[in-house]
Amino acid sequence: MPFAHGPQTLAIPGPSIIPDRVLRAMHRPSPNIYNGPLVDLTHSLIPDLKAVARTSHNATIYIGNGHAAWEASLANTHARGDLVLVPRTGSFADGWAEVARGMGIRTEMLDFGNRDAMDPATIGERLRADKDHEIKSVLCVHVDTSSSLRADLKAIRSEMDAAGHPALLQADCMASLACDVMEMDEWGVDVAFAGCQKGLMTPAGMAFVFYNDRAARARERSDLATFYWDWIPRTNPEVYFRYFQGTGPTHHLYGLREALDMIVHEEGVDAVWARHATLAHTLHAAFAKWENHGTGGVGLELNVRDPASRSHAVTAVRLPGNATRLRHWCEEQMGLTLGIGIGMAAPDDPAWHGFFRIGHMGHVSGHSMLGTLATIDAGLKATGVPHGSGALEAASAILAGTAG
Ligand SMILES: *Cc1c(COP(=O)(O)O)cnc(C)c1O
């Protein structure tokens, strides 16, 4: 008997759940785009976006998704033929590098596999060997959404400084912004970007690129920033429509205003980070019990081995042979949609069915995390996957504050 009627929960790592408040804020007729409330509202978004990225520098808005942010940031910081270093801990580094190559930028991959975080010292070593400073940027995915590995951007910046290398540090914060701690200025990140459909809880369609003065200087030697992608006119524009180089994403702006009210002005960015951290630890505690099923061999396990490198926004899980069955059961019988595995095996390889991901970014409460975990617990039973016991006990103890 299916129990999928009632509320449906999307637990994929983007797009994330859109709060009803955000949807309601968008439900209105088209506004005047020349003056009046929409113009004031748009100006008000900029300081709040900077507050989320922890930067006092520049913020720009593009109508587009994460791929647009990749293209926008590269266009403004590089000239055709430049070399960039791409430390890799999953598929999103590959996607970013592909966009760079498509723009005539040369890429050098530094592959760390997809189970362990990128090693800052190895990055530093490569930069030290680059005596002529041919490498113009280090492109780091902060949280690779495929592997759920988080990079230590602060340590990477220290290595870059210790190497005395002038390359820009660019961070893809698509999956991490407003979820994992991200201190753009304090960590010395030169360019950071994200979309609106993950931690920012707004329907897909806007991307934000943040850049500091060092990145602004790189703009001067870039020859890739065509009219639409150029970030200069979009930064502190004198005429409103220059924010978007045309009609703004009117309804998205209302939605984002509501989401930023929730994140910046009501809960607070630090509290949002703390909530994501505790919910992620709750999930990790449940998996520690499930993983411990005493059958030996390879079974259910978290993809990221070192807890310190696990994202607080997304979790990749290895479940050889059974992940697709579990996902289908959770969706069809229970109304919970889990994410597919990405980049762990080719889609036509039977091993592809051995991975899934859980999105826990944005509008996620203790109740929703417990619901997701309890549903997975039922799914493991229903699909006959060997698993240890006590997972839900461990999870609820963390949220109750009674865990050891
Ligand atoms: C989602 C995501 C992207 C791509 O975003 P799209 O909106 O799908 O283009 C890029 N990088 C990371 C780390 C992501 O999580």
The ligand as an ORCA input file, in Angstrom:
! r2SCAN-3c Opt
* xyz 0 1
  C      24.105     22.956     -8.968
  C      25.549     23.229     -9.156
  C      26.082     23.791    -10.329
  C      25.286     23.987    -11.574
  O      24.165     24.732    -11.418
  P      23.055     24.770    -12.577
  O      22.093     25.756    -12.034
  O      22.502     23.394    -12.693
  O      23.724     25.229    -13.815
  C      27.418     24.088    -10.357
  N      28.211     23.828     -9.324
  C      27.761     23.254     -8.198
  C      28.718     22.966     -7.082
  C      26.413     22.938     -8.073
  O      25.958     22.356     -6.955
*
